[in-house]
Amino acid sequence: MIMCDVRASGITGDVADSYLVSVEPLPNGGAHVLWTDEPDQAMVFDDAAAAAEFCRDSALEMFVVSFVPVAIPSPSLAKQPPAPPAEPVNLADELRAMGLM
């Protein structure tokens, strides 16, 4: 992931270092750079070299960034698999049971 060092980038105020979400080029030049405090919303790269290549010649050159590894969640915090789908409902049978047919 790419993390912005807000202080070193000259950003003032009470802002925490942030993770890159996206870079969207604007039609008239420049770009909209979106950052987040949530690591699970960040753009993920294969490795630091890929992240560095993404930064090269982009709007990210105006920020001081570092490359941080993706945290691997502990098994106890890992998301549970989705519940199996419920049995299909026969709408005609349901309407008959309610006395509407």
C-alpha positions in Angstrom: 0.0 0.0 0.0 1.0 3.6 -0.4 0.9 5.8 2.7 1.1 9.6 2.6 3.3 11.3 5.3 1.1 14.3 5.7 3.5 16.3 7.8 6.4 15.8 5.4 4.1 16.6 2.5 3.3 20.0 4.0 -0.2 19.2 5.1 -1.1 21.1 8.2 -3.8 20.4 10.8 -4.7 17.4 12.8 -4.6 14.8 10.0 -3.2 11.3 10.4 -1.0 9.7 7.7 -3.4 8.2 5.1 -3.5 5.3 2.6 -4.0 5.8 -1.1 -7.4 4.9 -2.4 -7.3 6.2 -6.0 -5.9 8.7 -8.4 -8.4 10.0 -11.0 -7.0 12.2 -13.8 -9.1 15.3 -14.4 -10.2 16.3 -17.9 -8.4 19.6 -17.8 -5.2 18.3 -16.4 -4.2 17.4 -12.8 -5.7 14.7 -10.8 -8.0 14.0 -7.9 -6.1 12.0 -5.3 -8.3 10.2 -2.7 -6.8 9.1 0.7 -8.3 7.2 3.6 -7.5 6.4 7.2 -8.8 2.8 6.7 -6.2 0.3 5.5 -8.9 -2.1 4.2 -10.0 0.6 1.7 -6.5 1.2 0.3 -5.2 0.4 -3.1 -3.0 -2.7 -2.9 0.0 -3.4 -5.1 1.9 -6.7 -5.6 5.1 -5.3 -4.0 6.9 -2.0 -3.2 8.4 -1.9 -6.7 4.9 -1.9 -8.3 3.8 0.8 -5.9 6.9 2.9 -6.7 6.2 2.5 -10.5 2.6 3.7 -9.9 3.9 6.8 -8.2 6.4 7.7 -11.0 5.3 10.5 -13.2 1.9 10.9 -11.4 0.1 13.3 -9.2 1.6 11.4 -6.2 5.0 13.0 -6.9 3.7 16.1 -4.9 3.3 14.0 -1.8 5.9 12.3 0.5 4.9 8.7 0.5 6.1 5.4 1.9 5.3 1.9 1.0 3.8 -0.3 3.7 2.9 -4.0 3.7 -0.7 -5.1 3.8 -1.6 -6.3 7.3 -2.7 -9.9 7.4 -5.7 -10.2 9.7 -5.6 -12.7 12.5 -7.7 -15.9 11.9 -10.1 -14.9 14.7 -10.8 -11.6 13.0 -11.1 -13.0 9.5 -14.5 -12.7 7.8 -16.8 -15.6 8.2 -17.9 -17.3 4.9 -21.3 -16.1 3.8 -24.3 -18.1 4.9 -25.7 -20.5 2.4 -28.6 -19.0 0.4 -32.1 -19.7 1.8 -34.3 -22.2 0.2 -36.2 -20.6 -2.8 -39.7 -19.4 -2.0 -42.6 -20.3 -4.2 -44.5 -17.0 -4.4 -47.7 -18.7 -5.6 -47.7 -21.1 -2.6 -47.1 -18.1 -0.2 -50.0 -16.1 -1.7 -52.3 -19.2 -1.4 -51.3 -19.7 2.2 -52.2 -16.0 2.9 -55.6 -16.5 1.2 -54.8 -14.1 -1.5 -55.2 -16.6 -4.4 
